[in-house]
Amino acid sequence: MANENKKDFNAMLHDSKDMPKFQIITDKKSIEKYGGNKMYFAPPIDYDKVMKQIPCGRVITVGKIREHFAKLNGADFTEPITAGIFVSIAAWASYQRSNDETPYWRTLKANGELNEKYPGGVEAQKEKLEAEGHTILQKGRKNIKYYVKDYESVLEDLE
């Protein structure tokens, strides 16, 4: 996201954008990739609510949150693009608030990767996760990425 200091992320977080909603997709490649044609769209505030449930010392991936929403709502999958955007909105909204913090740094990208789009980038997320006891691994030579070692999902705890 660009110009984060000029945006009201808490307003964006509470704008449902006519969600939740379902969409039936017909693209064969997408149906094969996601395992079905019933796609669910969760509103931004729902991502924030799940992210707030992740306890200190534990982490979750955006993919696991998407799986949780799909299962909860009888869908084949949850739309992935808006999921990534809404997780970032929840992070920035928390950063802009003076109270009611969302521990956004505990929500990781696929395979335990840190999220460069969070406030302060991967360095700030790395610092927060290490303070909670996680080990962060650096992978790559040119396109360096950071991952939480032995990350484990807390999705089971949410059900």
MODELLER restraints for C-alpha pairs under 7 A, 6 or more apart:
rsr = mdl.restraints
at = mdl.atoms
rsr.add(forms.Gaussian(group=physical.xy_distance, feature=features.Distance(at['CA:1:A'], at['CA:117:A']), mean=6.78, stdev=0.5))
rsr.add(forms.Gaussian(group=physical.xy_distance, feature=features.Distance(at['CA:9:A'], at['CA:89:A']), mean=5.91, stdev=0.5))
rsr.add(forms.Gaussian(group=physical.xy_distance, feature=features.Distance(at['CA:9:A'], at['CA:92:A']), mean=6.05, stdev=0.5))
rsr.add(forms.Gaussian(group=physical.xy_distance, feature=features.Distance(at['CA:9:A'], at['CA:93:A']), mean=4.55, stdev=0.5))
rsr.add(forms.Gaussian(group=physical.xy_distance, feature=features.Distance(at['CA:10:A'], at['CA:93:A']), mean=4.73, stdev=0.5))
rsr.add(forms.Gaussian(group=physical.xy_distance, feature=features.Distance(at['CA:13:A'], at['CA:44:A']), mean=5.25, stdev=0.5))
rsr.add(forms.Gaussian(group=physical.xy_distance, feature=features.Distance(at['CA:13:A'], at['CA:45:A']), mean=5.44, stdev=0.5))
rsr.add(forms.Gaussian(group=physical.xy_distance, feature=features.Distance(at['CA:13:A'], at['CA:89:A']), mean=6.30, stdev=0.5))
rsr.add(forms.Gaussian(group=physical.xy_distance, feature=features.Distance(at['CA:13:A'], at['CA:90:A']), mean=6.30, stdev=0.5))
rsr.add(forms.Gaussian(group=physical.xy_distance, feature=features.Distance(at['CA:13:A'], at['CA:93:A']), mean=6.91, stdev=0.5))
rsr.add(forms.Gaussian(group=physical.xy_distance, feature=features.Distance(at['CA:14:A'], at['CA:44:A']), mean=6.96, stdev=0.5))
rsr.add(forms.Gaussian(group=physical.xy_distance, feature=features.Distance(at['CA:14:A'], at['CA:45:A']), mean=5.96, stdev=0.5))
rsr.add(forms.Gaussian(group=physical.xy_distance, feature=features.Distance(at['CA:16:A'], at['CA:43:A']), mean=5.09, stdev=0.5))
rsr.add(forms.Gaussian(group=physical.xy_distance, feature=features.Distance(at['CA:16:A'], at['CA:44:A']), mean=6.60, stdev=0.5))
rsr.add(forms.Gaussian(group=physical.xy_distance, feature=features.Distance(at['CA:19:A'], at['CA:41:A']), mean=6.29, stdev=0.5))
rsr.add(forms.Gaussian(group=physical.xy_distance, feature=features.Distance(at['CA:19:A'], at['CA:42:A']), mean=5.98, stdev=0.5))
rsr.add(forms.Gaussian(group=physical.xy_distance, feature=features.Distance(at['CA:19:A'], at['CA:43:A']), mean=5.09, stdev=0.5))
rsr.add(forms.Gaussian(group=physical.xy_distance, feature=features.Distance(at['CA:20:A'], at['CA:41:A']), mean=5.47, stdev=0.5))
rsr.add(forms.Gaussian(group=physical.xy_distance, feature=features.Distance(at['CA:20:A'], at['CA:42:A']), mean=4.88, stdev=0.5))
rsr.add(forms.Gaussian(group=physical.xy_distance, feature=features.Distance(at['CA:20:A'], at['CA:43:A']), mean=5.61, stdev=0.5))
rsr.add(forms.Gaussian(group=physical.xy_distance, feature=features.Distance(at['CA:21:A'], at['CA:40:A']), mean=6.00, stdev=0.5))
rsr.add(forms.Gaussian(group=physical.xy_distance, feature=features.Distance(at['CA:21:A'], at['CA:41:A']), mean=5.30, stdev=0.5))
rsr.add(forms.Gaussian(group=physical.xy_distance, feature=features.Distance(at['CA:22:A'], at['CA:38:A']), mean=6.76, stdev=0.5))
rsr.add(forms.Gaussian(group=physical.xy_distance, feature=features.Distance(at['CA:22:A'], at['CA:39:A']), mean=5.56, stdev=0.5))
rsr.add(forms.Gaussian(group=physical.xy_distance, feature=features.Distance(at['CA:22:A'], at['CA:40:A']), mean=4.59, stdev=0.5))
rsr.add(forms.Gaussian(group=physical.xy_distance, feature=features.Distance(at['CA:22:A'], at['CA:41:A']), mean=6.12, stdev=0.5))
rsr.add(forms.Gaussian(group=physical.xy_distance, feature=features.Distance(at['CA:23:A'], at['CA:38:A']), mean=6.02, stdev=0.5))
rsr.add(forms.Gaussian(group=physical.xy_distance, feature=features.Distance(at['CA:23:A'], at['CA:39:A']), mean=5.17, stdev=0.5))
rsr.add(forms.Gaussian(group=physical.xy_distance, feature=features.Distance(at['CA:23:A'], at['CA:40:A']), mean=6.53, stdev=0.5))
rsr.add(forms.Gaussian(group=physical.xy_distance, feature=features.Distance(at['CA:24:A'], at['CA:37:A']), mean=5.38, stdev=0.5))
rsr.add(forms.Gaussian(group=physical.xy_distance, feature=features.Distance(at['CA:24:A'], at['CA:38:A']), mean=4.83, stdev=0.5))
rsr.add(forms.Gaussian(group=physical.xy_distance, feature=features.Distance(at['CA:24:A'], at['CA:39:A']), mean=6.08, stdev=0.5))
rsr.add(forms.Gaussian(group=physical.xy_distance, feature=features.Distance(at['CA:25:A'], at['CA:37:A']), mean=5.00, stdev=0.5))
rsr.add(forms.Gaussian(group=physical.xy_distance, feature=features.Distance(at['CA:25:A'], at['CA:38:A']), mean=6.61, stdev=0.5))
rsr.add(forms.Gaussian(group=physical.xy_distance, feature=features.Distance(at['CA:26:A'], at['CA:37:A']), mean=6.69, stdev=0.5))
rsr.add(forms.Gaussian(group=physical.xy_distance, feature=features.Distance(at['CA:31:A'], at['CA:37:A']), mean=5.34, stdev=0.5))
rsr.add(forms.Gaussian(group=physical.xy_distance, feature=features.Distance(at['CA:34:A'], at['CA:77:A']), mean=6.34, stdev=0.5))
rsr.add(forms.Gaussian(group=physical.xy_distance, feature=features.Distance(at['CA:35:A'], at['CA:76:A']), mean=6.44, stdev=0.5))
rsr.add(forms.Gaussian(group=physical.xy_distance, feature=features.Distance(at['CA:36:A'], at['CA:76:A']), mean=5.18, stdev=0.5))
rsr.add(forms.Gaussian(group=physical.xy_distance, feature=features.Distance(at['CA:37:A'], at['CA:76:A']), mean=6.52, stdev=0.5))
rsr.add(forms.Gaussian(group=physical.xy_distance, feature=features.Distance(at['CA:38:A'], at['CA:75:A']), mean=5.24, stdev=0.5))
rsr.add(forms.Gaussian(group=physical.xy_distance, feature=features.Distance(at['CA:38:A'], at['CA:76:A']), mean=5.16, stdev=0.5))
rsr.add(forms.Gaussian(group=physical.xy_distance, feature=features.Distance(at['CA:38:A'], at['CA:77:A']), mean=6.75, stdev=0.5))
rsr.add(forms.Gaussian(group=physical.xy_distance, feature=features.Distance(at['CA:39:A'], at['CA:75:A']), mean=5.88, stdev=0.5))
rsr.add(forms.Gaussian(group=physical.xy_distance, feature=features.Distance(at['CA:39:A'], at['CA:76:A']), mean=6.08, stdev=0.5))
rsr.add(forms.Gaussian(group=physical.xy_distance, feature=features.Distance(at['CA:39:A'], at['CA:77:A']), mean=5.22, stdev=0.5))
rsr.add(forms.Gaussian(group=physical.xy_distance, feature=features.Distance(at['CA:39:A'], at['CA:78:A']), mean=5.48, stdev=0.5))
rsr.add(forms.Gaussian(group=physical.xy_distance, feature=features.Distance(at['CA:39:A'], at['CA:79:A']), mean=6.08, stdev=0.5))
rsr.add(forms.Gaussian(group=physical.xy_distance, feature=features.Distance(at['CA:40:A'], at['CA:70:A']), mean=6.39, stdev=0.5))
rsr.add(forms.Gaussian(group=physical.xy_distance, feature=features.Distance(at['CA:40:A'], at['CA:75:A']), mean=5.89, stdev=0.5))
rsr.add(forms.Gaussian(group=physical.xy_distance, feature=features.Distance(at['CA:40:A'], at['CA:77:A']), mean=6.19, stdev=0.5))
rsr.add(forms.Gaussian(group=physical.xy_distance, feature=features.Distance(at['CA:40:A'], at['CA:78:A']), mean=4.53, stdev=0.5))
rsr.add(forms.Gaussian(group=physical.xy_distance, feature=features.Distance(at['CA:40:A'], at['CA:79:A']), mean=5.98, stdev=0.5))
rsr.add(forms.Gaussian(group=physical.xy_distance, feature=features.Distance(at['CA:41:A'], at['CA:78:A']), mean=5.87, stdev=0.5))
rsr.add(forms.Gaussian(group=physical.xy_distance, feature=features.Distance(at['CA:41:A'], at['CA:79:A']), mean=5.71, stdev=0.5))
rsr.add(forms.Gaussian(group=physical.xy_distance, feature=features.Distance(at['CA:44:A'], at['CA:86:A']), mean=4.93, stdev=0.5))
rsr.add(forms.Gaussian(group=physical.xy_distance, feature=features.Distance(at['CA:47:A'], at['CA:86:A']), mean=6.72, stdev=0.5))
rsr.add(forms.Gaussian(group=physical.xy_distance, feature=features.Distance(at['CA:47:A'], at['CA:87:A']), mean=6.15, stdev=0.5))
rsr.add(forms.Gaussian(group=physical.xy_distance, feature=features.Distance(at['CA:48:A'], at['CA:90:A']), mean=5.36, stdev=0.5))
rsr.add(forms.Gaussian(group=physical.xy_distance, feature=features.Distance(at['CA:48:A'], at['CA:102:A']), mean=6.91, stdev=0.5))
rsr.add(forms.Gaussian(group=physical.xy_distance, feature=features.Distance(at['CA:51:A'], at['CA:102:A']), mean=6.52, stdev=0.5))
rsr.add(forms.Gaussian(group=physical.xy_distance, feature=features.Distance(at['CA:51:A'], at['CA:103:A']), mean=6.60, stdev=0.5))
rsr.add(forms.Gaussian(group=physical.xy_distance, feature=features.Distance(at['CA:51:A'], at['CA:104:A']), mean=6.20, stdev=0.5))
rsr.add(forms.Gaussian(group=physical.xy_distance, feature=features.Distance(at['CA:51:A'], at['CA:107:A']), mean=6.73, stdev=0.5))
rsr.add(forms.Gaussian(group=physical.xy_distance, feature=features.Distance(at['CA:52:A'], at['CA:102:A']), mean=5.07, stdev=0.5))
rsr.add(forms.Gaussian(group=physical.xy_distance, feature=features.Distance(at['CA:52:A'], at['CA:103:A']), mean=6.05, stdev=0.5))
rsr.add(forms.Gaussian(group=physical.xy_distance, feature=features.Distance(at['CA:54:A'], at['CA:106:A']), mean=6.90, stdev=0.5))
rsr.add(forms.Gaussian(group=physical.xy_distance, feature=features.Distance(at['CA:56:A'], at['CA:132:A']), mean=6.43, stdev=0.5))
rsr.add(forms.Gaussian(group=physical.xy_distance, feature=features.Distance(at['CA:57:A'], at['CA:132:A']), mean=5.30, stdev=0.5))
rsr.add(forms.Gaussian(group=physical.xy_distance, feature=features.Distance(at['CA:57:A'], at['CA:133:A']), mean=6.36, stdev=0.5))
rsr.add(forms.Gaussian(group=physical.xy_distance, feature=features.Distance(at['CA:58:A'], at['CA:106:A']), mean=6.84, stdev=0.5))
rsr.add(forms.Gaussian(group=physical.xy_distance, feature=features.Distance(at['CA:58:A'], at['CA:154:A']), mean=6.84, stdev=0.5))
rsr.add(forms.Gaussian(group=physical.xy_distance, feature=features.Distance(at['CA:59:A'], at['CA:106:A']), mean=4.60, stdev=0.5))
rsr.add(forms.Gaussian(group=physical.xy_distance, feature=features.Distance(at['CA:59:A'], at['CA:107:A']), mean=5.84, stdev=0.5))
rsr.add(forms.Gaussian(group=physical.xy_distance, feature=features.Distance(at['CA:59:A'], at['CA:151:A']), mean=6.63, stdev=0.5))
rsr.add(forms.Gaussian(group=physical.xy_distance, feature=features.Distance(at['CA:59:A'], at['CA:152:A']), mean=6.42, stdev=0.5))
rsr.add(forms.Gaussian(group=physical.xy_distance, feature=features.Distance(at['CA:59:A'], at['CA:153:A']), mean=6.03, stdev=0.5))
rsr.add(forms.Gaussian(group=physical.xy_distance, feature=features.Distance(at['CA:59:A'], at['CA:154:A']), mean=6.63, stdev=0.5))
rsr.add(forms.Gaussian(group=physical.xy_distance, feature=features.Distance(at['CA:60:A'], at['CA:106:A']), mean=6.36, stdev=0.5))
rsr.add(forms.Gaussian(group=physical.xy_distance, feature=features.Distance(at['CA:60:A'], at['CA:107:A']), mean=5.00, stdev=0.5))
rsr.add(forms.Gaussian(group=physical.xy_distance, feature=features.Distance(at['CA:60:A'], at['CA:108:A']), mean=6.00, stdev=0.5))
rsr.add(forms.Gaussian(group=physical.xy_distance, feature=features.Distance(at['CA:60:A'], at['CA:152:A']), mean=6.93, stdev=0.5))
rsr.add(forms.Gaussian(group=physical.xy_distance, feature=features.Distance(at['CA:60:A'], at['CA:153:A']), mean=4.79, stdev=0.5))
rsr.add(forms.Gaussian(group=physical.xy_distance, feature=features.Distance(at['CA:60:A'], at['CA:154:A']), mean=5.96, stdev=0.5))
rsr.add(forms.Gaussian(group=physical.xy_distance, feature=features.Distance(at['CA:61:A'], at['CA:107:A']), mean=5.33, stdev=0.5))
rsr.add(forms.Gaussian(group=physical.xy_distance, feature=features.Distance(at['CA:61:A'], at['CA:108:A']), mean=4.46, stdev=0.5))
rsr.add(forms.Gaussian(group=physical.xy_distance, feature=features.Distance(at['CA:61:A'], at['CA:109:A']), mean=5.35, stdev=0.5))
rsr.add(forms.Gaussian(group=physical.xy_distance, feature=features.Distance(at['CA:61:A'], at['CA:110:A']), mean=6.06, stdev=0.5))
rsr.add(forms.Gaussian(group=physical.xy_distance, feature=features.Distance(at['CA:61:A'], at['CA:112:A']), mean=6.64, stdev=0.5))
rsr.add(forms.Gaussian(group=physical.xy_distance, feature=features.Distance(at['CA:62:A'], at['CA:107:A']), mean=6.43, stdev=0.5))
rsr.add(forms.Gaussian(group=physical.xy_distance, feature=features.Distance(at['CA:62:A'], at['CA:108:A']), mean=6.17, stdev=0.5))
rsr.add(forms.Gaussian(group=physical.xy_distance, feature=features.Distance(at['CA:62:A'], at['CA:109:A']), mean=5.67, stdev=0.5))
rsr.add(forms.Gaussian(group=physical.xy_distance, feature=features.Distance(at['CA:62:A'], at['CA:110:A']), mean=6.93, stdev=0.5))
rsr.add(forms.Gaussian(group=physical.xy_distance, feature=features.Distance(at['CA:63:A'], at['CA:110:A']), mean=6.51, stdev=0.5))
rsr.add(forms.Gaussian(group=physical.xy_distance, feature=features.Distance(at['CA:64:A'], at['CA:155:A']), mean=6.49, stdev=0.5))
rsr.add(forms.Gaussian(group=physical.xy_distance, feature=features.Distance(at['CA:66:A'], at['CA:77:A']), mean=6.97, stdev=0.5))
rsr.add(forms.Gaussian(group=physical.xy_distance, feature=features.Distance(at['CA:66:A'], at['CA:78:A']), mean=5.17, stdev=0.5))
rsr.add(forms.Gaussian(group=physical.xy_distance, feature=features.Distance(at['CA:67:A'], at['CA:77:A']), mean=6.50, stdev=0.5))
rsr.add(forms.Gaussian(group=physical.xy_distance, feature=features.Distance(at['CA:67:A'], at['CA:78:A']), mean=6.83, stdev=0.5))
rsr.add(forms.Gaussian(group=physical.xy_distance, feature=features.Distance(at['CA:69:A'], at['CA:78:A']), mean=6.57, stdev=0.5))
rsr.add(forms.Gaussian(group=physical.xy_distance, feature=features.Distance(at['CA:70:A'], at['CA:76:A']), mean=5.98, stdev=0.5))
rsr.add(forms.Gaussian(group=physical.xy_distance, feature=features.Distance(at['CA:70:A'], at['CA:77:A']), mean=4.97, stdev=0.5))
rsr.add(forms.Gaussian(group=physical.xy_distance, feature=features.Distance(at['CA:70:A'], at['CA:78:A']), mean=5.40, stdev=0.5))
rsr.add(forms.Gaussian(group=physical.xy_distance, feature=features.Distance(at['CA:88:A'], at['CA:117:A']), mean=6.53, stdev=0.5))
rsr.add(forms.Gaussian(group=physical.xy_distance, feature=features.Distance(at['CA:88:A'], at['CA:118:A']), mean=6.09, stdev=0.5))
rsr.add(forms.Gaussian(group=physical.xy_distance, feature=features.Distance(at['CA:91:A'], at['CA:104:A']), mean=5.16, stdev=0.5))
rsr.add(forms.Gaussian(group=physical.xy_distance, feature=features.Distance(at['CA:91:A'], at['CA:118:A']), mean=6.13, stdev=0.5))
rsr.add(forms.Gaussian(group=physical.xy_distance, feature=features.Distance(at['CA:92:A'], at['CA:118:A']), mean=6.83, stdev=0.5))
rsr.add(forms.Gaussian(group=physical.xy_distance, feature=features.Distance(at['CA:92:A'], at['CA:119:A']), mean=6.23, stdev=0.5))
rsr.add(forms.Gaussian(group=physical.xy_distance, feature=features.Distance(at['CA:94:A'], at['CA:101:A']), mean=5.29, stdev=0.5))
rsr.add(forms.Gaussian(group=physical.xy_distance, feature=features.Distance(at['CA:94:A'], at['CA:102:A']), mean=5.46, stdev=0.5))
rsr.add(forms.Gaussian(group=physical.xy_distance, feature=features.Distance(at['CA:95:A'], at['CA:119:A']), mean=6.96, stdev=0.5))
rsr.add(forms.Gaussian(group=physical.xy_distance, feature=features.Distance(at['CA:105:A'], at['CA:125:A']), mean=5.29, stdev=0.5))
rsr.add(forms.Gaussian(group=physical.xy_distance, feature=features.Distance(at['CA:105:A'], at['CA:128:A']), mean=6.88, stdev=0.5))
rsr.add(forms.Gaussian(group=physical.xy_distance, feature=features.Distance(at['CA:105:A'], at['CA:129:A']), mean=6.90, stdev=0.5))
rsr.add(forms.Gaussian(group=physical.xy_distance, feature=features.Distance(at['CA:108:A'], at['CA:114:A']), mean=5.49, stdev=0.5))
rsr.add(forms.Gaussian(group=physical.xy_distance, feature=features.Distance(at['CA:108:A'], at['CA:115:A']), mean=6.36, stdev=0.5))
rsr.add(forms.Gaussian(group=physical.xy_distance, feature=features.Distance(at['CA:109:A'], at['CA:115:A']), mean=6.20, stdev=0.5))
rsr.add(forms.Gaussian(group=physical.xy_distance, feature=features.Distance(at['CA:112:A'], at['CA:147:A']), mean=5.12, stdev=0.5))
rsr.add(forms.Gaussian(group=physical.xy_distance, feature=features.Distance(at['CA:112:A'], at['CA:148:A']), mean=5.28, stdev=0.5))
rsr.add(forms.Gaussian(group=physical.xy_distance, feature=features.Distance(at['CA:112:A'], at['CA:151:A']), mean=6.11, stdev=0.5))
rsr.add(forms.Gaussian(group=physical.xy_distance, feature=features.Distance(at['CA:113:A'], at['CA:146:A']), mean=5.67, stdev=0.5))
rsr.add(forms.Gaussian(group=physical.xy_distance, feature=features.Distance(at['CA:113:A'], at['CA:147:A']), mean=4.21, stdev=0.5))
rsr.add(forms.Gaussian(group=physical.xy_distance, feature=features.Distance(at['CA:113:A'], at['CA:148:A']), mean=6.54, stdev=0.5))
rsr.add(forms.Gaussian(group=physical.xy_distance, feature=features.Distance(at['CA:114:A'], at['CA:122:A']), mean=5.85, stdev=0.5))
rsr.add(forms.Gaussian(group=physical.xy_distance, feature=features.Distance(at['CA:114:A'], at['CA:125:A']), mean=6.98, stdev=0.5))
rsr.add(forms.Gaussian(group=physical.xy_distance, feature=features.Distance(at['CA:114:A'], at['CA:146:A']), mean=5.58, stdev=0.5))
rsr.add(forms.Gaussian(group=physical.xy_distance, feature=features.Distance(at['CA:114:A'], at['CA:147:A']), mean=5.67, stdev=0.5))
rsr.add(forms.Gaussian(group=physical.xy_distance, feature=features.Distance(at['CA:115:A'], at['CA:121:A']), mean=6.80, stdev=0.5))
rsr.add(forms.Gaussian(group=physical.xy_distance, feature=features.Distance(at['CA:115:A'], at['CA:122:A']), mean=5.87, stdev=0.5))
rsr.add(forms.Gaussian(group=physical.xy_distance, feature=features.Distance(at['CA:116:A'], at['CA:122:A']), mean=4.84, stdev=0.5))
rsr.add(forms.Gaussian(group=physical.xy_distance, feature=features.Distance(at['CA:126:A'], at['CA:136:A']), mean=6.79, stdev=0.5))
rsr.add(forms.Gaussian(group=physical.xy_distance, feature=features.Distance(at['CA:134:A'], at['CA:148:A']), mean=6.62, stdev=0.5))
rsr.add(forms.Gaussian(group=physical.xy_distance, feature=features.Distance(at['CA:135:A'], at['CA:148:A']), mean=5.92, stdev=0.5))
rsr.add(forms.Gaussian(group=physical.xy_distance, feature=features.Distance(at['CA:135:A'], at['CA:149:A']), mean=5.45, stdev=0.5))
rsr.add(forms.Gaussian(group=physical.xy_distance, feature=features.Distance(at['CA:136:A'], at['CA:146:A']), mean=6.47, stdev=0.5))
rsr.add(forms.Gaussian(group=physical.xy_distance, feature=features.Distance(at['CA:136:A'], at['CA:147:A']), mean=5.51, stdev=0.5))
rsr.add(forms.Gaussian(group=physical.xy_distance, feature=features.Distance(at['CA:136:A'], at['CA:148:A']), mean=4.64, stdev=0.5))
rsr.add(forms.Gaussian(group=physical.xy_distance, feature=features.Distance(at['CA:136:A'], at['CA:149:A']), mean=5.71, stdev=0.5))
rsr.add(forms.Gaussian(group=physical.xy_distance, feature=features.Distance(at['CA:137:A'], at['CA:146:A']), mean=5.55, stdev=0.5))
rsr.add(forms.Gaussian(group=physical.xy_distance, feature=features.Distance(at['CA:137:A'], at['CA:147:A']), mean=5.15, stdev=0.5))
rsr.add(forms.Gaussian(group=physical.xy_distance, feature=features.Distance(at['CA:137:A'], at['CA:148:A']), mean=6.21, stdev=0.5))
rsr.add(forms.Gaussian(group=physical.xy_distance, feature=features.Distance(at['CA:137:A'], at['CA:149:A']), mean=6.14, stdev=0.5))
rsr.add(forms.Gaussian(group=physical.xy_distance, feature=features.Distance(at['CA:138:A'], at['CA:144:A']), mean=6.71, stdev=0.5))
rsr.add(forms.Gaussian(group=physical.xy_distance, feature=features.Distance(at['CA:138:A'], at['CA:145:A']), mean=5.82, stdev=0.5))
rsr.add(forms.Gaussian(group=physical.xy_distance, feature=features.Distance(at['CA:138:A'], at['CA:146:A']), mean=4.59, stdev=0.5))
rsr.add(forms.Gaussian(group=physical.xy_distance, feature=features.Distance(at['CA:138:A'], at['CA:147:A']), mean=6.50, stdev=0.5))
rsr.add(forms.Gaussian(group=physical.xy_distance, feature=features.Distance(at['CA:139:A'], at['CA:145:A']), mean=5.38, stdev=0.5))
rsr.add(forms.Gaussian(group=physical.xy_distance, feature=features.Distance(at['CA:139:A'], at['CA:146:A']), mean=6.20, stdev=0.5))
